[in-house]
Amino acid sequence: AIQSLPTPLVIERVLRRDANSVAALTRLAKIYERAADWERCGQILQRALALSPKGRDAADLFYRLGEVAHKASGDLETAVSHWRQALTHDASHLPAIVALEKIARDRDDLPGLAELLGKRETATTDAITKLAIAIELAEVLRRLGRADAAIPLLARAAITAPDDVRVLAPLADLYAAARRFDEALTE
């Protein structure tokens, strides 16, 4: 009978053959993460990062390091630093964007929230979600006194949702506030 090895041991055998396997290290880190063994998880993620992965792989590792910092010790500042680092490797890394968005909301950081909503709106392909993000982003921009940036955003949204009052009403208000009455009448 073939003896079943615990998954970490199987992956560690793979790593003995190829110590530079970011994929194997990532899988091993996930196992430790599921077991809430934050110390080992963090060590493995650091080991994978030492291999200098690029793009999405690096972003995933930094995101997960942020999760480890947040969950293991509640170190929110270190977590935020890792999540921001993830975005330097992949500006459209949705999990990092969403994590940082939550922090911006909690801190009432409207400029940061506007930046992150813009990134999420760009990264999102689902039309319904994209519309909801655009509406929220326009409201945040309005609150920041940036009607100049909110108007084109809502004007684009009005093209995809020409009868949606959630788009048309604030757009008309912004046109009126900007004294662009001709455009307010044509929307």
N, CA, C and O of each residue as an XYZ file, in Angstrom:
748
protein
N       0.837     -1.174      0.000
C       0.000      0.000      0.000
C       0.884      1.242      0.000
O       1.904      1.318      0.685
N       0.449      2.199     -0.793
C       1.185      3.451     -0.874
C       0.762      4.330      0.294
O      -0.424      4.567      0.525
N       1.763      4.805      1.020
C       1.467      5.657      2.162
C       1.228      7.088      1.671
O       1.977      7.603      0.841
N       0.195      7.707      2.186
C      -0.144      9.076      1.823
C       0.667     10.045      2.667
O       0.619      9.998      3.897
N       1.415     10.927      2.005
C       2.191     11.935      2.721
C       1.345     13.175      2.948
O       0.555     13.549      2.080
N       1.493     13.813      4.087
C       0.814     15.096      4.270
C       1.278     16.072      3.195
O       2.444     16.064      2.801
N       0.386     16.890      2.735
C       0.680     17.790      1.626
C       1.951     18.608      1.819
O       2.728     18.722      0.872
N       2.211     19.196      3.013
C       3.448     19.972      3.127
C       4.692     19.147      2.816
O       5.650     19.663      2.241
N       4.685     17.867      3.192
C       5.846     17.029      2.917
C       6.014     16.776      1.422
O       7.139     16.757      0.922
N       4.929     16.586      0.716
C       5.004     16.386     -0.735
C       5.590     17.625     -1.393
O       6.476     17.525     -2.241
N       5.099     18.780     -1.004
C       5.601     20.019     -1.590
C       7.061     20.238     -1.210
O       7.854     20.693     -2.034
N       7.418     19.921      0.017
C       8.809     20.064      0.425
C       9.717     19.131     -0.384
O      10.873     19.466     -0.642
N       9.205     17.973     -0.782
C       9.984     17.083     -1.655
C      10.196     17.730     -3.013
O      11.275     17.628     -3.598
N       9.157     18.401     -3.516
C       9.291     19.129     -4.787
C      10.347     20.214     -4.636
O      11.163     20.425     -5.533
N      10.329     20.891     -3.511
C      11.281     21.977     -3.283
C      12.715     21.462     -3.137
O      13.662     22.183     -3.454
N      12.885     20.236     -2.666
C      14.240     19.661     -2.602
C      14.789     19.465     -4.013
O      15.996     19.563     -4.234
N      13.905     19.189     -4.957
C      14.326     19.018     -6.357
C      14.499     20.364     -7.052
O      15.400     20.538     -7.872
N      13.620     21.321     -6.715
C      13.671     22.648     -7.341
C      13.398     23.694     -6.270
O      12.256     24.097     -6.048
N      14.461     24.121     -5.615
C      14.333     25.077     -4.513
C      13.841     26.442     -4.991
O      13.441     27.267     -4.169
N      13.861     26.695     -6.279
C      13.453     27.992     -6.833
C      12.056     27.974     -7.431
O      11.752     28.764     -8.325
N      11.218     27.093     -6.952
C       9.858     27.004     -7.468
C       8.927     27.926     -6.673
O       8.470     27.586     -5.582
N       8.658     29.102     -7.253
C       7.740     30.040     -6.610
C       6.365     29.392     -6.456
O       5.690     29.597     -5.448
N       5.951     28.613     -7.454
C       4.634     27.964     -7.397
C       4.549     26.991     -6.214
O       3.545     26.966     -5.502
N       5.595     26.198     -6.006
C       5.587     25.249     -4.884
C       5.619     25.992     -3.548
O       4.921     25.619     -2.605
N       6.424     27.034     -3.479
C       6.473     27.824     -2.241
C       5.130     28.471     -1.948
O       4.697     28.530     -0.797
N       4.479     28.952     -2.987
C       3.164     29.572     -2.821
C       2.154     28.561     -2.292
O       1.361     28.873     -1.403
N       2.186     27.362     -2.836
C       1.271     26.315     -2.358
C       1.552     25.963     -0.897
O       0.632     25.777     -0.101
N       2.828     25.876     -0.566
C       3.197     25.555      0.808
C       2.736     26.672      1.759
O       2.234     26.395      2.848
N       2.908     27.908      1.347
C       2.452     29.037      2.173
C       0.940     28.975      2.393
O       0.455     29.277      3.483
N       0.200     28.583      1.355
C      -1.266     28.480      1.489
C      -1.648     27.424      2.518
O      -2.615     27.597      3.261
N      -0.903     26.349      2.562
C      -1.181     25.301      3.546
C      -0.978     25.850      4.955
O      -1.815     25.648      5.835
N       0.137     26.542      5.162
C       0.397     27.123      6.481
C      -0.619     28.209      6.811
O      -1.005     28.378      7.968
N      -1.048     28.941      5.792
C      -2.064     29.979      6.011
C      -3.377     29.358      6.478
O      -3.997     29.841      7.425
N      -3.800     28.279      5.804
C      -5.045     27.604      6.194
C      -4.963     27.056      7.616
O      -5.965     26.998      8.328
N      -3.761     26.657      8.020
C      -3.565     26.124      9.372
C      -3.337     27.242     10.389
O      -3.129     26.974     11.573
N      -3.375     28.483      9.930
C      -3.130     29.663     10.767
C      -1.740     29.618     11.407
O      -1.531     30.134     12.505
N      -0.793     28.990     10.697
C       0.602     28.987     11.140
C       1.265     30.185     10.461
O       1.973     30.054      9.463
N       1.004     31.362     11.048
C       1.396     32.620     10.401
C       2.902     32.782     10.295
O       3.402     33.350      9.325
N       3.628     32.283     11.292
C       5.085     32.432     11.252
C       5.670     31.680     10.056
O       6.438     32.238      9.273
N       5.298     30.409      9.930
C       5.809     29.619      8.794
C       5.308     30.179      7.463
O       6.056     30.242      6.487
N       4.062     30.576      7.431
C       3.498     31.142      6.204
C       4.318     32.363      5.779
O       4.705     32.474      4.616
N       4.579     33.264      6.703
C       5.359     34.456      6.396
C       6.766     34.120      5.936
O       7.287     34.742      5.010
N       7.384     33.137      6.581
C       8.738     32.726      6.186
C       8.755     32.197      4.758
O       9.654     32.517      3.980
N       7.761     31.391      4.418
C       7.700     30.814      3.072
C       7.435     31.906      2.035
O       8.031     31.898      0.958
N       6.543     32.843      2.356
C       6.268     33.935      1.416
C       7.523     34.785      1.204
O       7.804     35.196      0.079
N       8.273     35.049      2.264
C       9.524     35.809      2.135
C      10.529     35.031      1.285
O      11.250     35.611      0.473
N      10.565     33.744      1.476
C      11.472     32.892      0.683
C      11.092     32.958     -0.799
O      11.967     33.021     -1.663
N       9.804     32.944     -1.088
C       9.352     33.040     -2.482
C       9.691     34.412     -3.056
O      10.106     34.512     -4.211
N       9.522     35.465     -2.270
C       9.852     36.811     -2.750
C      11.345     36.977     -3.014
O      11.741     37.739     -3.896
N      12.169     36.267     -2.253
C      13.619     36.332     -2.459
C      14.019     35.817     -3.833
O      15.129     36.081     -4.295
N      13.134     35.089     -4.484
C      13.404     34.572     -5.833
C      13.093     35.605     -6.912
O      13.217     35.315     -8.102
N      12.689     36.808     -6.502
C      12.409     37.952     -7.393
C      11.347     37.683     -8.457
O      11.581     37.916     -9.643
N      10.180     37.191     -8.034
C       9.116     37.022     -9.026
C       8.667     38.392     -9.533
O       8.919     39.414     -8.894
N       8.015     38.399    -10.662
C       7.573     39.654    -11.288
C       6.055     39.660    -11.441
O       5.401     38.623    -11.339
N       5.514     40.841    -11.685
C       4.106     40.998    -12.050
C       3.134     40.432    -11.041
O       3.244     40.651     -9.835
N       2.180     39.696    -11.578
C       1.087     39.147    -10.773
C       1.591     38.239     -9.652
O       1.055     38.260     -8.544
N       2.634     37.432     -9.945
C       3.164     36.535     -8.912
C       3.686     37.330     -7.720
O       3.398     36.991     -6.572
N       4.447     38.380     -7.987
C       4.970     39.218     -6.900
C       3.826     39.911     -6.169
O       3.831     39.991     -4.941
N       2.849     40.410     -6.915
C       1.698     41.086     -6.302
C       0.953     40.134     -5.374
O       0.581     40.515     -4.264
N       0.734     38.905     -5.817
C       0.051     37.916     -4.976
C       0.828     37.664     -3.677
O       0.237     37.578     -2.601
N       2.144     37.549     -3.788
C       2.956     37.286     -2.600
C       2.906     38.461     -1.622
O       2.757     38.260     -0.416
N       3.031     39.686     -2.139
C       2.960     40.849     -1.248
C       1.568     40.987     -0.636
O       1.435     41.338      0.536
N       0.537     40.712     -1.425
C      -0.828     40.759     -0.868
C      -0.947     39.776      0.296
O      -1.468     40.117      1.358
N      -0.464     38.573      0.088
C      -0.590     37.548      1.120
C       0.271     37.874      2.340
O      -0.109     37.557      3.468
N       1.427     38.505      2.124
C       2.224     38.965      3.273
C       1.440     39.996      4.079
O       1.500     40.009      5.308
N       0.715     40.848      3.390
C      -0.147     41.816      4.069
C      -1.214     41.120      4.892
O      -1.496     41.511      6.024
N      -1.799     40.094      4.318
C      -2.810     39.320      5.043
C      -2.209     38.674      6.286
O      -2.830     38.650      7.349
N      -0.997     38.152      6.143
C      -0.325     37.523      7.287
C      -0.092     38.563      8.386
O      -0.371     38.304      9.556
N       0.419     39.741      8.010
C       0.671     40.790      9.005
C      -0.621     41.202      9.703
O      -0.647     41.409     10.916
N      -1.686     41.316      8.924
C      -2.962     41.756      9.477
C      -3.580     40.697     10.381
O      -4.044     41.003     11.479
N      -3.584     39.457      9.917
C      -4.238     38.391     10.678
C      -3.389     37.884     11.837
O      -3.920     37.557     12.899
N      -2.080     37.817     11.642
C      -1.220     37.228     12.666
C      -1.020     38.156     13.849
O      -1.102     37.729     15.000
N      -0.759     39.421     13.567
C      -0.414     40.315     14.674
C      -1.269     41.573     14.723
O      -1.114     42.400     15.621
N      -2.165     41.716     13.766
C      -2.980     42.918     13.719
C      -2.186     44.143     13.311
O      -2.623     45.270     13.542
N      -1.022     43.936     12.705
C      -0.146     45.029     12.293
C      -0.661     45.623     10.985
O      -0.220     45.256      9.896
N      -1.596     46.541     11.122
C      -2.262     47.122      9.957
C      -1.306     47.948      9.097
O      -1.417     47.927      7.871
N      -0.389     48.661      9.701
C       0.532     49.500      8.914
C       1.442     48.640      8.039
O       1.697     48.985      6.885
N       1.930     47.529      8.576
C       2.749     46.621      7.764
C       1.898     46.002      6.666
O       2.350     45.855      5.531
N       0.675     45.643      7.004
C      -0.233     45.075      5.998
C      -0.455     46.074      4.867
O      -0.366     45.715      3.693
N      -0.741     47.313      5.212
C      -0.967     48.354      4.198
C       0.269     48.517      3.323
O       0.160     48.653      2.105
N       1.437     48.503      3.942
C       2.685     48.634      3.190
C       2.834     47.491      2.173
O       3.220     47.718      1.026
N       2.528     46.282      2.600
C       2.617     45.128      1.687
C       1.579     45.233      0.571
O       1.888     44.953     -0.587
N       0.355     45.633      0.909
C      -0.684     45.748     -0.118
C      -0.328     46.818     -1.138
O      -0.579     46.646     -2.331
N       0.258     47.928     -0.676
C       0.713     48.962     -1.622
C       1.837     48.424     -2.512
O       1.892     48.711     -3.708
N       2.723     47.647     -1.909
C       3.809     47.040     -2.687
C       3.238     46.106     -3.750
O       3.757     46.039     -4.865
N       2.171     45.386     -3.409
C       1.522     44.508     -4.392
C       1.096     45.320     -5.619
O       1.256     44.868     -6.753
N       0.557     46.514     -5.388
C       0.088     47.344     -6.501
C       1.227     47.895     -7.347
O       1.009     48.264     -8.501
N       2.435     47.958     -6.801
C       3.567     48.384     -7.631
C       3.941     47.295     -8.631
O       4.540     47.572     -9.670
N       3.587     46.071     -8.312
C       3.889     44.949     -9.216
C       2.744     44.668    -10.177
O       2.964     44.176    -11.284
N       1.523     44.978     -9.756
C       0.345     44.790    -10.598
C      -0.704     45.800    -10.150
O      -1.407     45.583     -9.164
N      -0.799     46.899    -10.882
C      -1.689     48.006    -10.501
C      -3.155     47.605    -10.479
O      -3.979     48.314     -9.901
N      -3.492     46.486    -11.096
C      -4.887     46.054    -11.135
C      -5.146     44.853    -10.223
O      -6.131     44.138    -10.406
N      -4.272     44.631     -9.249
C      -4.424     43.489     -8.337
C      -5.640     43.725     -7.428
O      -5.561     44.436     -6.426
N      -6.743     43.118     -7.804
C      -8.030     43.380     -7.152
C      -8.039     43.094     -5.646
O      -8.563     43.917     -4.896
N      -7.492     41.982     -5.165
C      -7.525     41.764     -3.718
C      -6.798     42.871     -2.941
O      -7.266     43.285     -1.881
N      -5.674     43.348     -3.452
C      -4.941     44.426     -2.775
C      -5.739     45.723     -2.831
O      -5.802     46.462     -1.848
N      -6.342     45.996     -3.975
C      -7.160     47.207     -4.115
C      -8.309     47.180     -3.109
O      -8.557     48.166     -2.415
N      -9.002     46.059     -3.036
C     -10.152     45.940     -2.130
C      -9.708     46.081     -0.670
O     -10.390     46.734      0.120
N      -8.577     45.477     -0.308
C      -8.077     45.590      1.065
C      -7.737     47.040      1.403
O      -8.082     47.527      2.480
N      -7.064     47.725      0.486
C      -6.696     49.117      0.725
C      -7.919     50.037      0.711
O      -7.970     51.030      1.437
N      -8.902     49.692     -0.125
C     -10.161     50.459     -0.155
C     -10.847     50.428      1.204
O     -11.341     51.448      1.685
N     -10.875     49.251      1.816
C     -11.508     49.118      3.133
C     -10.803     50.017      4.143
O     -11.457     50.680      4.948
N      -9.494     50.041      4.105
C      -8.724     50.882      5.022
C      -9.038     52.359      4.764
O      -9.241     53.128      5.704
N      -9.077     52.745      3.498
C      -9.379     54.142      3.150
C     -10.772     54.528      3.649
O     -10.965     55.632      4.157
N     -11.735     53.629      3.505
C     -13.091     53.893      4.007
C     -13.080     54.042      5.529
O     -13.665     54.976      6.078
N     -12.403     53.104      6.199
C     -12.344     53.136      7.663
C     -11.703     54.427      8.172
O     -12.083     54.948      9.220
N     -10.743     54.926      7.431
C     -10.016     56.137      7.839
C     -10.628     57.416      7.267
O     -10.127     58.517      7.496
N     -11.719     57.247      6.519
C     -12.359     58.385      5.845
C     -11.346     59.160      5.001
O     -11.345     60.391      4.976
N     -10.490     58.412      4.313
C      -9.453     58.962      3.441
C     -10.032     59.080      2.026
O      -9.845     58.193      1.193
N     -10.738     60.187      1.770
C     -11.410     60.354      0.477
C     -10.438     60.397     -0.700
O     -10.716     59.762     -1.717
N      -9.313     61.111     -0.616
C      -8.390     61.079     -1.766
C      -7.881     59.662     -2.054
O      -7.817     59.245     -3.210
N      -7.523     58.934     -1.005
C      -7.069     57.551     -1.190
C      -8.168     56.668     -1.746
O      -7.927     55.834     -2.619
N      -9.382     56.855     -1.236
C     -10.516     56.075     -1.717
C     -10.782     56.362     -3.191
O     -11.060     55.446     -3.964
N     -10.697     57.636     -3.580
C     -10.913     57.997     -4.992
C      -9.890     57.305     -5.876
O     -10.236     56.772     -6.931
N      -8.638     57.311     -5.454
C      -7.583     56.658     -6.238
C      -7.858     55.164     -6.394
O      -7.742     54.610     -7.488
N      -8.221     54.524     -5.291
C      -8.451     53.075     -5.313
C      -9.707     52.712     -6.095
O      -9.714     51.721     -6.825
N     -10.768     53.499     -5.954
C     -11.978     53.246     -6.753
C     -11.666     53.391     -8.232
O     -12.173     52.627     -9.053
N     -10.832     54.368     -8.580
C     -10.425     54.525     -9.972
C      -9.690     53.303    -10.482
O      -9.936     52.849    -11.600
N      -8.784     52.763     -9.667
C      -8.061     51.546    -10.052
C      -9.025     50.372    -10.200
O      -8.933     49.592    -11.148
N      -9.950     50.260     -9.247
C     -10.892     49.125     -9.307
C     -11.830     49.257    -10.500
O     -12.154     48.265    -11.153
N     -12.263     50.479    -10.781
C     -13.148     50.711    -11.923
C     -12.432     50.328    -13.216
O     -13.037     49.727    -14.105
N     -11.166     50.667    -13.325
C     -10.376     50.323    -14.504
C     -10.173     48.816    -14.620
O     -10.224     48.264    -15.719
N      -9.943     48.151    -13.494
C      -9.656     46.714    -13.492
C     -10.892     45.845    -13.648
O     -10.778     44.664    -13.974
N     -12.066     46.410    -13.421
C     -13.306     45.629    -13.441
C     -13.848     45.527    -14.858
O     -13.868     46.508    -15.601
N     -14.283     44.339    -15.219
C     -14.852     44.128    -16.554
C     -16.366     43.949    -16.525
O     -17.031     44.169    -17.537
N     -16.913     43.557    -15.391
C     -18.355     43.359    -15.278
C     -19.063     44.715    -15.355
O     -18.792     45.601    -14.545
N     -19.963     44.878    -16.319
C     -20.605     46.166    -16.581
C     -21.406     46.688    -15.390
O     -21.373     47.886    -15.108
N     -22.114     45.825    -14.698
C     -22.938     46.256    -13.558
C     -22.047     46.732    -12.412
O     -22.310     47.767    -11.799
N     -20.997     45.973    -12.129
C     -20.066     46.362    -11.070
C     -19.339     47.642    -11.446
O     -19.166     48.528    -10.609
N     -18.913     47.745    -12.698
C     -18.215     48.927    -13.182
C     -19.088     50.175    -13.018
O     -18.597     51.234    -12.625
N     -20.379     50.046    -13.320
C     -21.307     51.163    -13.178
C     -21.432     51.580    -11.710
O     -21.386     52.770    -11.399
N     -21.587     50.617    -10.821
C     -21.714     50.926     -9.397
C     -20.458     51.622     -8.873
O     -20.548     52.561     -8.083
N     -19.292     51.160     -9.313
C     -18.037     51.788     -8.887
C     -17.955     53.214     -9.429
O     -17.557     54.132     -8.711
N     -18.329     53.398    -10.688
C     -18.286     54.734    -11.296
C     -19.197     55.709    -10.550
O     -18.831     56.864    -10.336
N     -20.365     55.249    -10.163
C     -21.309     56.103     -9.424
C     -20.706     56.492     -8.068
O     -20.758     57.656     -7.669
N     -20.141     55.516     -7.374
C     -19.534     55.812     -6.073
C     -18.324     56.733     -6.232
O     -18.154     57.676     -5.460
N     -17.492     56.462     -7.227
C     -16.316     57.289     -7.462
C     -16.712     58.727     -7.778
O     -16.081     59.665     -7.291
N     -17.744     58.906     -8.583
C     -18.214     60.257     -8.905
C     -18.665     60.981     -7.643
O     -18.402     62.174     -7.495
N     -19.333     60.290     -6.736
C     -19.771     60.905     -5.485
C     -18.575     61.295     -4.618
O     -18.567     62.370     -4.019
N     -17.570     60.431     -4.550
C     -16.368     60.741     -3.771
C     -15.659     61.951     -4.385
O     -15.215     62.845     -3.665
N     -15.555     61.975     -5.712
C     -14.924     63.118     -6.387
C     -15.708     64.407     -6.124
O     -15.119     65.466     -5.909
N     -17.030     64.309     -6.143
C     -17.859     65.485     -5.853
C     -17.578     65.983     -4.440
O     -17.420     67.182     -4.214
N     -17.516     65.045     -3.489
C     -17.246     65.419     -2.103
C     -15.863     66.044     -1.947
O     -15.637     66.847     -1.042
N     -14.948     65.676     -2.825
C     -13.602     66.252     -2.792
C     -13.527     67.591     -3.530
O     -12.474     68.227     -3.580
N     -14.673     68.010     -4.106
C     -14.686     69.258     -4.861
C     -14.068     69.118     -6.238
O     -13.567     70.090     -6.802
N     -14.104     67.905     -6.783
C     -13.497     67.636     -8.085
C     -14.557     67.284     -9.118
O     -14.498     66.237     -9.762
N     -15.525     68.178     -9.261
C     -16.600     67.958    -10.237
C     -16.029     67.792    -11.636
O     -16.588     67.062    -12.455
N     -14.917     68.466    -11.912
C     -14.278     68.358    -13.220
C     -13.915     66.921    -13.571
O     -13.946     66.544    -14.743
N     -13.572     66.119    -12.575
C     -13.246     64.712    -12.797
C     -14.493     63.834    -12.733
O     -14.542     62.793    -13.389
N     -15.495     64.231    -11.961
C     -16.714     63.433    -11.815
C     -17.596     63.519    -13.050
O     -18.230     62.534    -13.426
N     -17.644     64.686    -13.686
C     -18.536     64.865    -14.847
C     -18.209     63.889    -15.981
O     -19.117     63.197    -16.442
N     -16.959     63.796    -16.455
C     -16.694     62.844    -17.543
C     -16.950     61.387    -17.152
O     -17.359     60.573    -17.979
N     -16.708     61.080    -15.899
C     -16.949     59.723    -15.411
C     -18.433     59.380    -15.517
O     -18.795     58.317    -16.022
N     -19.287     60.281    -15.040
C     -20.736     60.047    -15.115
C     -21.243     60.149    -16.559
O     -22.179     59.442    -16.931
N     -20.643     61.009    -17.365
C     -21.049     61.112    -18.771
C     -20.786     59.788    -19.494
O     -21.602     59.346    -20.303
N     -19.638     59.156    -19.197
C     -19.353     57.829    -19.789
C     -20.344     56.791    -19.265
O     -20.816     55.938    -20.018
N     -20.656     56.870    -17.973
C     -21.609     55.922    -17.380
C     -22.986     56.103    -18.007
O     -23.718     55.128    -18.182
N     -23.349     57.348    -18.349
C     -24.666     57.612    -18.950
C     -24.783     56.978    -20.331
O     -25.889     56.681    -20.783
N     -23.672     56.772    -20.994
C     -23.695     56.108    -22.306
C     -24.104     54.645    -22.144
O     -24.878     54.119    -22.943
N     -23.582     53.996    -21.113
C     -23.912     52.580    -20.901
C     -25.213     52.388    -20.134
O     -25.830     51.325    -20.216
N     -25.635     53.406    -19.390
C     -26.885     53.318    -18.612
C     -27.685     54.602    -18.838
O     -27.822     55.417    -17.926
N     -28.217     54.785    -20.059
C     -28.833     56.065    -20.427
C     -30.109     56.423    -19.655
O     -30.526     57.582    -19.664
N     -30.726     55.458    -18.997
C     -31.959     55.727    -18.258
C     -31.797     55.569    -16.755
O     -32.785     55.595    -16.022
N     -30.577     55.407    -16.291
C     -30.329     55.143    -14.878
C     -30.289     56.458    -14.105
O     -29.392     57.279    -14.298
N     -31.267     56.644    -13.232
C     -31.385     57.880    -12.463
C     -30.200     58.062    -11.511
O     -29.864     59.189    -11.149
N     -29.559     56.945    -11.101
C     -28.385     57.044    -10.216
C     -27.212     57.722    -10.925
O     -26.302     58.244    -10.281
N     -27.246     57.707    -12.257
C     -26.218     58.366    -13.059
C     -26.698     59.751    -13.489
O     -25.977     60.739    -13.351
N     -27.913     59.810    -14.007
C     -28.412     61.053    -14.607
C     -28.641     62.173    -13.602
O     -28.313     63.324    -13.890
N     -29.187     61.873    -12.447
C     -29.469     62.925    -11.466
C     -28.187     63.605    -10.976
O     -28.112     64.834    -10.996
N     -27.177     62.844    -10.536
C     -25.958     63.533    -10.101
C     -25.231     64.225    -11.256
O     -24.595     65.261    -11.063
N     -25.329     63.648    -12.453
C     -24.689     64.283    -13.610
C     -25.335     65.634    -13.891
O     -24.637     66.620    -14.126
N     -26.656     65.684    -13.867
C     -27.363     66.955    -14.089
C     -26.994     67.971    -13.005
O     -26.788     69.149    -13.298
N     -26.912     67.508    -11.749
C     -26.522     68.403    -10.655
C     -25.114     68.958    -10.861
O     -24.869     70.144    -10.640
N     -24.204     68.105    -11.281
C     -22.825     68.546    -11.501
C     -22.732     69.525    -12.670
O     -22.009     70.518    -12.597
N     -23.468     69.242    -13.752
C     -23.486     70.181    -14.885
C     -24.030     71.533    -14.428
O     -23.477     72.577    -14.774
N     -25.102     71.513    -13.658
C     -25.703     72.767    -13.183
C     -24.732     73.520    -12.276
O     -24.577     74.734    -12.406
N     -24.085     72.811    -11.366
C     -23.129     73.453    -10.460
C     -21.952     74.051    -11.218
O     -21.385     75.062    -10.803
N     -21.584     73.414    -12.341
C     -20.484     73.912    -13.162
C     -20.959     74.951    -14.179
O     -20.181     75.446    -14.994
N     -22.261     75.271    -14.111
C     -22.887     76.238    -15.016
C     -22.766     75.794    -16.478
O     -22.601     76.618    -17.378
N     -22.851     74.506    -16.693
C     -22.813     73.922    -18.039
C     -24.246     73.500    -18.389
O     -24.545     72.320    -18.574
N     -25.104     74.500    -18.470
C     -26.552     74.254    -18.607
C     -26.907     73.560    -19.914
O     -27.806     72.719    -19.928
N     -26.233     73.882    -21.010
C     -26.541     73.234    -22.295
C     -26.336     71.726    -22.205
O     -27.151     70.957    -22.715
N     -25.253     71.300    -21.559
C     -24.983     69.866    -21.432
C     -25.976     69.208    -20.484
O     -26.375     68.063    -20.695
N     -26.372     69.925    -19.444
C     -27.358     69.377    -18.498
C     -28.671     69.107    -19.210
O     -29.353     68.133    -18.893
N     -29.039     69.947    -20.162
C     -30.299     69.779    -20.885
C     -30.246     68.626    -21.894
O     -31.275     68.023    -22.199
N     -29.043     68.316    -22.416
C     -28.948     67.265    -23.430
C     -28.827     65.879    -22.809
O     -29.052     64.882    -23.496
N     -28.483     65.793    -21.552
C     -28.351     64.474    -20.911
C     -29.696     63.976    -20.587
O     -29.834     62.881    -20.041
